[in-house]
Amino acid sequence: MSEERKGEAYIFLGGLLWASFPIITILSYRSISSSAALVWSTFFAAIFFAAVMAYKRRWAELRNARIWKLGLLIALFTGVLYYSLMFLGLEFTSPGNVAIIALFEVFSSFLIFNVYKKEAFLGEHILGAVLMVIGAGIVLVRDFSGINIGDFFVLIAACVAPVGNIFQQRARAIASSETVMFVRSVLSVPALAVLAYTLGTHTSFEDLRASLPFLLINGVLLLGLSKIFWVEAIHRISVTKAVALSSLNPFLTLVIAWIVLSQVPNVWQLVSLIPLTLGVLLLTGHMKRTQVRLL
């Protein structure tokens, strides 16, 4: 199997797990706040990565000072900023909306990586970008009664995510995925704990125990195993392609939310998937409109 095919396989496996992330996160909110849920989920993820590192004997990789420098940036943009916005957004909006708006990451990834690489924009790229904006706009505006603050937080998170992915790619080039994720988690936990304390979050033992099964699932499987799959994927294929291949996730999330939370997909969610999916295909070169380059 080629490295590219391996990357695609990791995206598929990770996507199957990640599609349930919004639902599991919302279930954990039944007894604790979003900031507390993020702290404990990240803590359990750190323990999971430590166990994997111990099993694979990766501790020597922590001696590389560069992995800690990159880890600080990854923790800032992904571990703290991205996940704080996602967890906060899930307090105010539905899992389906979160999954759909998160597709906007294809657009932000394309812009950042193409500007970073100084590549010219093709005609289909311009059209794809416009469609992505329209699709996200449909979910954000919906029935024109106002923008849901939770949707807005998720949109910002989708714009922040590519920055963290840049540093995760660089870190994976010098260390294993489990080491990269361990460093990210370990550096994120103190910052997230301070943030939760600042927000006045206090969690009793009884509240924590009630949400423990969901926090463990989030930490071990979703922030843990699925993120190893993600880092391994972007080590082998471009971030833009990896995000695009994850475009099936919103469909899976809508189905899971329907089954678990009895949240029937609404017409705005279904309509938004049309321009968003077309935009993904155009931005990633799976659908060609024209070969003329636009400067």
N, C-alpha and C positions, 0 to 999 in steps of 0.2 A: 504493500500500500504506500502511495506517495505521501510526502509530508503535507501537501495541500489537502489530500483526501482525509488524512488524519485530523487536520484542523477542522474540516467540515464535520467529521464524525463527533469531535469534541463539542462543537456548537450544537449539534442535534441532541446529544446526551444532556448537556447543560441546560438546553432550552426546555426539555421535558421536565426538569426539576424547577427551573426558574419561573415557569408559567404559574406555579402555585404560590410564588412569593407574596403577591399582594393579599391573597386570601389568608395564608397562614399568619401574616403580619397583623391583619385586621382581627383575626381570632385572638391574638395575644393581647389586644387592647381591651379585652373584656374586664380585666382586673388591674392593669397597669397602664401608664401613659406611654406615648410613642417614644419619648426620650429614654425612658427606663427600658423599654423593649429593645431599643437599638443598642444600649450599653450592654445588656445581658446577652443579646444575640451575638454581638461582636466578641464578647468575652468567651462564650462557648465556641465560637469559631476559632479563636486563638488557641484554645485547648485542643481542638481537633487538629489544627495544623501542627501544633507541637507534637502530638502523638504520631502524626504521619512523618514528621522530620526524625523523630526518635527511631521509628521503624526503619526508615531508609538511611539513617545515620547521616543526616545533612547538617548537623550542628556546625561543622567546620566552615560552612558557607557564611556563617554570621561574622566571621573574622574580617570579611571584606568590608572596609569602611564605606565603600561606594554604595553598597546595598542599603546601608542605613540612611545615607544622604537621599537616595532615590525613594527609600521607604517613607521618609518624612513628607516628601511631595505627594506620594501616592496616598498616604494617610490623610493629608490635608484635603486634596481634591476629591478622593473617592471615599475613603473610610469615614471622614467627618462631614464634608460639605455635601457630597452626592447623597449619601445614605440619610443624613439628617433631613434633607429636603424630601426624599422619597417617603421616609417614615412619617414626617409631618404632613405631607400631602395626603397620605392614606387615612389621616384622621378626618379629612373633610370631603373626600371624594370616593368613588367606587373603584374596586379592583380593575374592572373593565376599562374605565377611563385612564387609570394609571398605565396599564399595559399598552393602550392605544397611543397615548401621548408620548410614552417612552420611545415609540418608533421615530419620533422627531430626532433622536440621537443619530439616525442615519444621515439626516441633513446636516446637523452640527459637525458630525465626524467628517463628512465630505468637505465641508467648508474649511475646517481646521487643517486637515491633512493635505488638501489640495493647495491651500494658501501656503502651508508650511513647505510643501514640495515645489511650489510655484508652477503648478501645472495649468495649462489652458483649459477653459471650460468649453465642452462640446454643447451643441444645441440641445441634445437630449438631457444634459445635465441641468441646463437652465429650466427646461420644462419640468424635470423631475423635482427640482428645488421648489418651484412654484406649487406643484401638486402636494408636496409635503407640507408646505405652509397652509394651503387650503384645507388639507385633511386635519391638521392640528387645530386650525381655526374652527372647524365644524364642531369639534368636541369642546373647545374652550367656550365658544359663544352659544352653542346649542339653540335654544329657543329665544335667544336675544334678551333674556331676562337678567343678564349680567354674568361676569366671569366668576367661576368657582375658584376660591383661593387655593384649594387643594390641587386643582388642575394646573394652576399657575406655578405652584411650587415644583410639581413634577416636570413642567416645561423647562424651568430653570435647571433642574437636575439633569435633564437630557442635554442641555447646552454645556454643562460642566463636565459630564462623563468623558468626552474624548480627551480632555487634558490629562486626566488621571490615566487613561489608557496609553498615552504616549510614554509616560514614565514607567508604566507596568511592562510595556514592551522592552524598554531599555534594561529594566531590572531583570527580566527573564533571560536576557542575553548573557548575564553573568551569574545567575543563580537559578535553582529549581523553582517551579511554581509554588510548591508548598512553603519554601523559604520566603519567597516574595510576599505571599499572603500572610504568613506568620508575622513578619515584620510590620506589614500594614496593620494587622489586627492589634498587635501589641502596642504600637504607637497610637492607634486610634482610641483604645479603651480609656486611657487617662483623660484625653481631651473630651471625649463624649461624656465621661462621668462628671467632669467639671461643668460642662454645658448643662447636664441634667440637674446638677445641684444648683446652678445659677437660676434655672427655671423653676426652682422650688419643688422639684420632683422627689417624693419620698415614697418608698415601696416597702410595705410590710412583708414579713415572711409568708403570711397566708396568701397575700396577693401574688407574690412571686411563685408560690407553689401551684396556684391555680393556673397560671400561664406557662408553667415550666415545660409541659410537653411541646407547646408551640415554639417556645424560645429555643429548645433543643433542636427541633426540626429546622428552624431558621438558621441557627448557628452551625450545626453539623452538616446538614444537607444543602441548604440554600446559600448561606454566606460562606460555607465551607466547600463541600465537594463540587458544587456547580461552578464556583469561582476558580477552582483548580482547572476544571475543564475549559473555562473561559481564557485563562492565562495561557494554557497550552495551545489553545486555538489561535490567539493573536500572535503567538510566537511563530506560527506556521503560515498564517494568511493575514491579509491586511485587516485593520480594524474596521474599515468601512464595509468590507465584504462580510466580516464576522457579524457585525450589527445587522446587515441586510439579511443574512441567513437566519437571524433570530426573529425575522418579521412574522413568523408563524406563531410566535408566543402569544400575541393578543387574542388570536382565535382560541387557543387552548385556555387562556385565562378566563375568557368570557364563558366558555363551556364549564370550567371548574366552578366559577362563581355562581353559575346557574344551578349546578348540582348541589354545591355545599351551602351557599348562602341564599339560594332561591332568588337570585337577582337576574331577572330575564333581560337579555340584551335589548336596549332601546333602539329606535330607528336612527337616532343621531350617531350612535356608536357604529352601527352597521354601515351607514352611508359613508362615514369618515374613513372606513377601511378601504374604500375603493380608490380615492386619490392617493392615500398613503401607500398602499401596495403598489400602485402604478409608479409613484415617485421612487419607491425603493428599487424597482426593476430598472428604471431609467438611470438613476444615480449609480447603480452598480454594473451597468453595461449589459444587463440581461434583456433589455429591450432597446432597439436602435430606432431613433427617429430620423437622424441625419448625420452625415459624416463631416459636415462643414464646421470648422472651428470658429468660435466667437471669441474675440479678444476682449 
